[in-house]
């Protein structure tokens, strides 16, 4: 993982914790395209978050997986920097 992605993941973790939530790193052996982080918030709010570098792009597999989660009614987002993390958290909480 690139240094920038680690920095954004740390920021995401700390901001979610400030809201009383937790994040978990997510991997799924045998299933490509899953989100990097699962975010659990108070009141049963849940989100899947993919962390990318600025100007980074989701793979086609990641796009399909995120679309499937959205179809199931879950929040699934891609964040690129502190601003998109903040925007995500304002929209979810």
N, CA, C and O atoms as a GROMACS GRO file, in nm:
protein
  372
    1UNK      N    1   0.085  -0.118   0.000
    1UNK     CA    2   0.000   0.000   0.000
    1UNK      C    3   0.089   0.124   0.000
    1UNK      O    4   0.188   0.131   0.073
    2UNK      N    5   0.053   0.219  -0.080
    2UNK     CA    6   0.131   0.343  -0.091
    2UNK      C    7   0.121   0.424   0.038
    2UNK      O    8   0.024   0.414   0.113
    3UNK      N    9   0.223   0.504   0.062
    3UNK     CA   10   0.228   0.589   0.182
    3UNK      C   11   0.104   0.677   0.192
    3UNK      O   12   0.048   0.692   0.301
    4UNK      N   13   0.061   0.735   0.081
    4UNK     CA   14  -0.057   0.822   0.083
    4UNK      C   15  -0.181   0.744   0.126
    4UNK      O   16  -0.261   0.794   0.205
    5UNK      N   17  -0.197   0.623   0.076
    5UNK     CA   18  -0.313   0.542   0.114
    5UNK      C   19  -0.312   0.511   0.263
    5UNK      O   20  -0.416   0.515   0.328
    6UNK      N   21  -0.196   0.481   0.318
    6UNK     CA   22  -0.185   0.456   0.462
    6UNK      C   23  -0.224   0.580   0.543
    6UNK      O   24  -0.292   0.569   0.644
    7UNK      N   25  -0.180   0.697   0.496
    7UNK     CA   26  -0.212   0.822   0.565
    7UNK      C   27  -0.363   0.845   0.565
    7UNK      O   28  -0.420   0.884   0.667
    8UNK      N   29  -0.428   0.821   0.452
    8UNK     CA   30  -0.573   0.840   0.442
    8UNK      C   31  -0.646   0.736   0.527
    8UNK      O   32  -0.745   0.769   0.592
    9UNK      N   33  -0.598   0.613   0.528
    9UNK     CA   34  -0.660   0.511   0.613
    9UNK      C   35  -0.650   0.549   0.760
    9UNK      O   36  -0.747   0.533   0.834
   10UNK      N   37  -0.535   0.599   0.803
   10UNK     CA   38  -0.520   0.641   0.943
   10UNK      C   39  -0.616   0.756   0.975
   10UNK      O   40  -0.678   0.758   1.081
   11UNK      N   41  -0.629   0.851   0.881
   11UNK     CA   42  -0.721   0.963   0.901
   11UNK      C   43  -0.865   0.911   0.909
   11UNK      O   44  -0.941   0.951   0.998
   12UNK      N   45  -0.903   0.823   0.819
   12UNK     CA   46  -1.036   0.764   0.821
   12UNK      C   47  -1.062   0.697   0.955
   12UNK      O   48  -1.166   0.719   1.017
   13UNK      N   49  -0.967   0.615   1.001
   13UNK     CA   50  -0.982   0.545   1.129
   13UNK      C   51  -1.005   0.643   1.243
   13UNK      O   52  -1.096   0.625   1.324
   14UNK      N   53  -0.923   0.747   1.250
   14UNK     CA   54  -0.934   0.840   1.362
   14UNK      C   55  -1.065   0.919   1.357
   14UNK      O   56  -1.126   0.943   1.461
   15UNK      N   57  -1.109   0.957   1.239
   15UNK     CA   58  -1.234   1.034   1.227
   15UNK      C   59  -1.356   0.947   1.258
   15UNK      O   60  -1.452   0.995   1.319
   16UNK      N   61  -1.352   0.822   1.217
   16UNK     CA   62  -1.462   0.730   1.250
   16UNK      C   63  -1.467   0.710   1.402
   16UNK      O   64  -1.576   0.710   1.461
   17UNK      N   65  -1.351   0.693   1.465
   17UNK     CA   66  -1.346   0.675   1.611
   17UNK      C   67  -1.401   0.798   1.683
   17UNK      O   68  -1.466   0.785   1.787
   18UNK      N   69  -1.375   0.918   1.631
   18UNK     CA   70  -1.428   1.040   1.692
   18UNK      C   71  -1.581   1.040   1.694
   18UNK      O   72  -1.643   1.101   1.781
   19UNK      N   73  -1.641   0.970   1.598
   19UNK     CA   74  -1.786   0.961   1.589
   19UNK      C   75  -1.841   0.842   1.669
   19UNK      O   76  -1.960   0.814   1.666
   20UNK      N   77  -1.752   0.774   1.741
   20UNK     CA   78  -1.794   0.661   1.822
   20UNK      C   79  -1.795   0.529   1.749
   20UNK      O   80  -1.846   0.430   1.801
   21UNK      N   81  -1.738   0.526   1.629
   21UNK     CA   82  -1.737   0.404   1.550
   21UNK      C   83  -1.602   0.334   1.549
   21UNK      O   84  -1.508   0.376   1.616
   22UNK      N   85  -1.595   0.227   1.472
   22UNK     CA   86  -1.471   0.152   1.455
   22UNK      C   87  -1.457   0.115   1.308
   22UNK      O   88  -1.556   0.106   1.235
   23UNK      N   89  -1.334   0.093   1.266
   23UNK     CA   90  -1.308   0.042   1.131
   23UNK      C   91  -1.235  -0.090   1.143
   23UNK      O   92  -1.166  -0.117   1.241
   24UNK      N   93  -1.251  -0.170   1.041
   24UNK     CA   94  -1.180  -0.296   1.032
   24UNK      C   95  -1.123  -0.312   0.892
   24UNK      O   96  -1.191  -0.286   0.793
   25UNK      N   97  -0.998  -0.353   0.885
   25UNK     CA   98  -0.936  -0.385   0.757
   25UNK      C   99  -1.006  -0.508   0.704
   25UNK      O  100  -1.036  -0.600   0.781
   26UNK      N  101  -1.034  -0.511   0.575
   26UNK     CA  102  -1.111  -0.621   0.520
   26UNK      C  103  -1.038  -0.683   0.403
   26UNK      O  104  -0.996  -0.615   0.310
   27UNK      N  105  -1.023  -0.813   0.409
   27UNK     CA  106  -0.976  -0.891   0.294
   27UNK      C  107  -1.068  -1.011   0.282
   27UNK      O  108  -1.124  -1.058   0.382
   28UNK      N  109  -1.083  -1.060   0.163
   28UNK     CA  110  -1.170  -1.174   0.141
   28UNK      C  111  -1.099  -1.270   0.045
   28UNK      O  112  -1.110  -1.255  -0.077
   29UNK      N  113  -1.027  -1.366   0.100
   29UNK     CA  114  -0.957  -1.461   0.011
   29UNK      C  115  -1.055  -1.524  -0.087
   29UNK      O  116  -1.162  -1.570  -0.050
   30UNK      N  117  -1.016  -1.526  -0.212
   30UNK     CA  118  -1.100  -1.585  -0.315
   30UNK      C  119  -1.204  -1.490  -0.371
   30UNK      O  120  -1.281  -1.528  -0.459
   31UNK      N  121  -1.208  -1.366  -0.320
   31UNK     CA  122  -1.305  -1.268  -0.370
   31UNK      C  123  -1.233  -1.137  -0.398
   31UNK      O  124  -1.203  -1.062  -0.305
   32UNK      N  125  -1.207  -1.110  -0.521
   32UNK     CA  126  -1.138  -0.986  -0.559
   32UNK      C  127  -1.234  -0.868  -0.557
   32UNK      O  128  -1.355  -0.884  -0.574
   33UNK      N  129  -1.178  -0.748  -0.536
   33UNK     CA  130  -1.255  -0.626  -0.549
   33UNK      C  131  -1.325  -0.577  -0.425
   33UNK      O  132  -1.398  -0.479  -0.430
   34UNK      N  133  -1.305  -0.645  -0.312
   34UNK     CA  134  -1.373  -0.601  -0.190
   34UNK      C  135  -1.312  -0.471  -0.138
   34UNK      O  136  -1.195  -0.441  -0.166
   35UNK      N  137  -1.391  -0.394  -0.064
   35UNK     CA  138  -1.346  -0.266  -0.009
   35UNK      C  139  -1.232  -0.286   0.091
   35UNK      O  140  -1.219  -0.393   0.150
   36UNK      N  141  -1.150  -0.182   0.109
   36UNK     CA  142  -1.038  -0.188   0.202
   36UNK      C  143  -1.082  -0.190   0.348
   36UNK      O  144  -1.024  -0.261   0.429
   37UNK      N  145  -1.185  -0.112   0.380
   37UNK     CA  146  -1.225  -0.092   0.519
   37UNK      C  147  -1.376  -0.112   0.536
   37UNK      O  148  -1.456  -0.073   0.451
   38UNK      N  149  -1.411  -0.173   0.648
   38UNK     CA  150  -1.550  -0.178   0.692
   38UNK      C  151  -1.562  -0.077   0.804
   38UNK      O  152  -1.480  -0.078   0.897
   39UNK      N  153  -1.660   0.009   0.798
   39UNK     CA  154  -1.680   0.112   0.900
   39UNK      C  155  -1.813   0.087   0.970
   39UNK      O  156  -1.919   0.080   0.906
   40UNK      N  157  -1.805   0.073   1.102
   40UNK     CA  158  -1.924   0.049   1.183
   40UNK      C  159  -1.945   0.170   1.273
   40UNK      O  160  -1.854   0.212   1.345
   41UNK      N  161  -2.066   0.225   1.269
   41UNK     CA  162  -2.100   0.344   1.346
   41UNK      C  163  -2.210   0.311   1.446
   41UNK      O  164  -2.277   0.208   1.432
   42UNK      N  165  -2.230   0.397   1.546
   42UNK     CA  166  -2.343   0.378   1.636
   42UNK      C  167  -2.476   0.378   1.558
   42UNK      O  168  -2.483   0.427   1.445
   43UNK      N  169  -2.578   0.322   1.619
   43UNK     CA  170  -2.714   0.314   1.563
   43UNK      C  171  -2.722   0.221   1.443
   43UNK      O  172  -2.814   0.233   1.362
   44UNK      N  173  -2.627   0.128   1.433
   44UNK     CA  174  -2.634   0.027   1.328
   44UNK      C  175  -2.594   0.075   1.189
   44UNK      O  176  -2.624   0.008   1.090
   45UNK      N  177  -2.529   0.188   1.180
   45UNK     CA  178  -2.485   0.239   1.050
   45UNK      C  179  -2.356   0.170   1.010
   45UNK      O  180  -2.264   0.155   1.091
   46UNK      N  181  -2.350   0.126   0.884
   46UNK     CA  182  -2.239   0.048   0.832
   46UNK      C  183  -2.201   0.102   0.694
   46UNK      O  184  -2.288   0.142   0.617
   47UNK      N  185  -2.072   0.102   0.662
   47UNK     CA  186  -2.028   0.146   0.530
   47UNK      C  187  -1.904   0.069   0.488
   47UNK      O  188  -1.824   0.027   0.571
   48UNK      N  189  -1.889   0.053   0.358
   48UNK     CA  190  -1.770  -0.007   0.299
   48UNK      C  191  -1.691   0.105   0.232
   48UNK      O  192  -1.749   0.186   0.160
   49UNK      N  193  -1.560   0.110   0.257
   49UNK     CA  194  -1.479   0.220   0.206
   49UNK      C  195  -1.356   0.166   0.134
   49UNK      O  196  -1.279   0.087   0.189
   50UNK      N  197  -1.338   0.211   0.011
   50UNK     CA  198  -1.218   0.183  -0.068
   50UNK      C  199  -1.130   0.306  -0.062
   50UNK      O  200  -1.178   0.417  -0.085
   51UNK      N  201  -1.002   0.289  -0.030
   51UNK     CA  202  -0.908   0.401  -0.021
   51UNK      C  203  -0.819   0.399  -0.144
   51UNK      O  204  -0.758   0.296  -0.176
   52UNK      N  205  -0.811   0.512  -0.212
   52UNK     CA  206  -0.729   0.525  -0.333
   52UNK      C  207  -0.640   0.648  -0.322
   52UNK      O  208  -0.667   0.740  -0.245
   53UNK      N  209  -0.533   0.647  -0.399
   53UNK     CA  210  -0.449   0.766  -0.410
   53UNK      C  211  -0.524   0.869  -0.494
   53UNK      O  212  -0.612   0.832  -0.572
   54UNK      N  213  -0.490   0.998  -0.480
   54UNK     CA  214  -0.554   1.098  -0.568
   54UNK      C  215  -0.534   1.059  -0.715
   54UNK      O  216  -0.426   1.016  -0.755
   55UNK      N  217  -0.637   1.074  -0.790
   55UNK     CA  218  -0.640   1.035  -0.931
   55UNK      C  219  -0.631   0.884  -0.950
   55UNK      O  220  -0.614   0.836  -1.062
   56UNK      N  221  -0.644   0.809  -0.840
   56UNK     CA  222  -0.647   0.664  -0.850
   56UNK      C  223  -0.781   0.620  -0.907
   56UNK      O  224  -0.879   0.693  -0.900
   57UNK      N  225  -0.784   0.501  -0.961
   57UNK     CA  226  -0.906   0.450  -1.022
   57UNK      C  227  -0.939   0.314  -0.966
   57UNK      O  228  -0.850   0.234  -0.937
   58UNK      N  229  -1.066   0.288  -0.952
   58UNK     CA  230  -1.111   0.155  -0.914
   58UNK      C  231  -1.092   0.062  -1.033
   58UNK      O  232  -1.108   0.101  -1.148
   59UNK      N  233  -1.057  -0.061  -1.004
   59UNK     CA  234  -1.054  -0.162  -1.109
   59UNK      C  235  -1.198  -0.195  -1.149
   59UNK      O  236  -1.292  -0.162  -1.076
   60UNK      N  237  -1.216  -0.259  -1.261
   60UNK     CA  238  -1.351  -0.299  -1.303
   60UNK      C  239  -1.413  -0.393  -1.200
   60UNK      O  240  -1.533  -0.386  -1.174
   61UNK      N  241  -1.332  -0.480  -1.142
   61UNK     CA  242  -1.380  -0.571  -1.038
   61UNK      C  243  -1.428  -0.492  -0.917
   61UNK      O  244  -1.533  -0.523  -0.860
   62UNK      N  245  -1.352  -0.392  -0.876
   62UNK     CA  246  -1.392  -0.308  -0.762
   62UNK      C  247  -1.521  -0.232  -0.792
   62UNK      O  248  -1.608  -0.221  -0.706
   63UNK      N  249  -1.533  -0.181  -0.914
   63UNK     CA  250  -1.656  -0.110  -0.952
   63UNK      C  251  -1.777  -0.202  -0.944
   63UNK      O  252  -1.882  -0.163  -0.893
   64UNK      N  253  -1.762  -0.324  -0.995
   64UNK     CA  254  -1.873  -0.420  -0.991
   64UNK      C  255  -1.910  -0.455  -0.847
   64UNK      O  256  -2.027  -0.463  -0.812
   65UNK      N  257  -1.808  -0.478  -0.764
   65UNK     CA  258  -1.834  -0.513  -0.624
   65UNK      C  259  -1.902  -0.398  -0.550
   65UNK      O  260  -1.997  -0.421  -0.475
   66UNK      N  261  -1.855  -0.275  -0.572
   66UNK     CA  262  -1.919  -0.160  -0.507
   66UNK      C  263  -2.062  -0.143  -0.555
   66UNK      O  264  -2.152  -0.115  -0.475
   67UNK      N  265  -2.085  -0.159  -0.686
   67UNK     CA  266  -2.221  -0.148  -0.741
   67UNK      C  267  -2.313  -0.253  -0.679
   67UNK      O  268  -2.429  -0.226  -0.651
   68UNK      N  269  -2.261  -0.373  -0.659
   68UNK     CA  270  -2.342  -0.480  -0.598
   68UNK      C  271  -2.380  -0.443  -0.455
   68UNK      O  272  -2.494  -0.464  -0.413
   69UNK      N  273  -2.286  -0.388  -0.380
   69UNK     CA  274  -2.316  -0.347  -0.242
   69UNK      C  275  -2.419  -0.234  -0.240
   69UNK      O  276  -2.508  -0.233  -0.155
   70UNK      N  277  -2.407  -0.140  -0.334
   70UNK     CA  278  -2.506  -0.032  -0.343
   70UNK      C  279  -2.644  -0.087  -0.378
   70UNK      O  280  -2.745  -0.042  -0.322
   71UNK      N  281  -2.650  -0.185  -0.469
   71UNK     CA  282  -2.777  -0.248  -0.504
   71UNK      C  283  -2.843  -0.314  -0.383
   71UNK      O  284  -2.966  -0.318  -0.373
   72UNK      N  285  -2.761  -0.365  -0.293
   72UNK     CA  286  -2.813  -0.430  -0.171
   72UNK      C  287  -2.851  -0.328  -0.064
   72UNK      O  288  -2.898  -0.365   0.044
   73UNK      N  289  -2.830  -0.200  -0.094
   73UNK     CA  290  -2.871  -0.095  -0.002
   73UNK      C  291  -2.765  -0.050   0.097
   73UNK      O  292  -2.795   0.023   0.192
   74UNK      N  293  -2.640  -0.092   0.077
   74UNK     CA  294  -2.532  -0.052   0.166
   74UNK      C  295  -2.464   0.074   0.117
   74UNK      O  296  -2.469   0.107  -0.002
   75UNK      N  297  -2.400   0.145   0.208
   75UNK     CA  298  -2.317   0.258   0.171
   75UNK      C  299  -2.181   0.203   0.131
   75UNK      O  300  -2.118   0.132   0.208
   76UNK      N  301  -2.136   0.236   0.010
   76UNK     CA  302  -2.007   0.191  -0.040
   76UNK      C  303  -1.944   0.308  -0.116
   76UNK      O  304  -1.998   0.354  -0.216
   77UNK      N  305  -1.830   0.355  -0.066
   77UNK     CA  306  -1.769   0.475  -0.123
   77UNK      C  307  -1.620   0.454  -0.151
   77UNK      O  308  -1.557   0.359  -0.104
   78UNK      N  309  -1.568   0.546  -0.229
   78UNK     CA  310  -1.424   0.553  -0.255
   78UNK      C  311  -1.377   0.687  -0.202
   78UNK      O  312  -1.438   0.790  -0.231
   79UNK      N  313  -1.269   0.687  -0.124
   79UNK     CA  314  -1.211   0.812  -0.074
   79UNK      C  315  -1.069   0.825  -0.127
   79UNK      O  316  -0.998   0.726  -0.144
   80UNK      N  317  -1.029   0.950  -0.152
   80UNK     CA  318  -0.899   0.978  -0.213
   80UNK      C  319  -0.809   1.065  -0.126
   80UNK      O  320  -0.687   1.066  -0.143
   81UNK      N  321  -0.870   1.137  -0.032
   81UNK     CA  322  -0.795   1.234   0.048
   81UNK      C  323  -0.879   1.270   0.170
   81UNK      O  324  -0.989   1.219   0.188
   82UNK      N  325  -0.826   1.358   0.254
   82UNK     CA  326  -0.898   1.397   0.376
   82UNK      C  327  -1.032   1.460   0.344
   82UNK      O  328  -1.130   1.439   0.416
   83UNK      N  329  -1.038   1.537   0.237
   83UNK     CA  330  -1.162   1.605   0.201
   83UNK      C  331  -1.272   1.505   0.165
   83UNK      O  332  -1.387   1.522   0.206
   84UNK      N  333  -1.238   1.399   0.090
   84UNK     CA  334  -1.341   1.302   0.055
   84UNK      C  335  -1.379   1.216   0.175
   84UNK      O  336  -1.492   1.168   0.183
   85UNK      N  337  -1.286   1.194   0.268
   85UNK     CA  338  -1.321   1.126   0.394
   85UNK      C  339  -1.421   1.211   0.471
   85UNK      O  340  -1.523   1.161   0.517
   86UNK      N  341  -1.393   1.340   0.484
   86UNK     CA  342  -1.483   1.430   0.556
   86UNK      C  343  -1.621   1.434   0.490
   86UNK      O  344  -1.723   1.432   0.558
   87UNK      N  345  -1.624   1.440   0.358
   87UNK     CA  346  -1.751   1.443   0.285
   87UNK      C  347  -1.830   1.314   0.310
   87UNK      O  348  -1.950   1.318   0.335
   88UNK      N  349  -1.762   1.201   0.302
   88UNK     CA  350  -1.826   1.072   0.330
   88UNK      C  351  -1.887   1.072   0.469
   88UNK      O  352  -2.002   1.032   0.486
   89UNK      N  353  -1.812   1.115   0.570
   89UNK     CA  354  -1.861   1.111   0.706
   89UNK      C  355  -1.977   1.207   0.729
   89UNK      O  356  -2.068   1.176   0.806
   90UNK      N  357  -1.975   1.322   0.663
   90UNK     CA  358  -2.088   1.415   0.674
   90UNK      C  359  -2.214   1.356   0.613
   90UNK      O  360  -2.324   1.377   0.664
   91UNK      N  361  -2.199   1.282   0.503
   91UNK     CA  362  -2.314   1.222   0.436
   91UNK      C  363  -2.370   1.101   0.510
   91UNK      O  364  -2.490   1.074   0.504
   92UNK      N  365  -2.282   1.029   0.578
   92UNK     CA  366  -2.326   0.908   0.649
   92UNK      C  367  -2.382   0.941   0.786
   92UNK      O  368  -2.478   0.878   0.831
   93UNK      N  369  -2.324   1.039   0.851
   93UNK     CA  370  -2.361   1.066   0.989
   93UNK      C  371  -2.444   1.189   1.000
   93UNK      O  372  -2.485   1.227   1.110
   0.00000   0.00000   0.00000
